[in-house]
């Protein structure tokens, strides 16, 4: 059963993801479902342990940067708000 979710991404990332999904004849929703399924069905201790497949590298611009969840959530929220401005 499908459920809806609201996510926020950088506009350029969304546009690239839409193009990628369209070029691969899949909806953006199913693409995200596929990616999240692959990530969550394996036991990874951290994001750095997550293997990045060749097709992700093909659509990425530059090196991927993984930011671990900071312990100070107030600081994280403020940084998020600052990025939205």
Beta strands, then each sheet from edge to edge (+ up, - down):
end
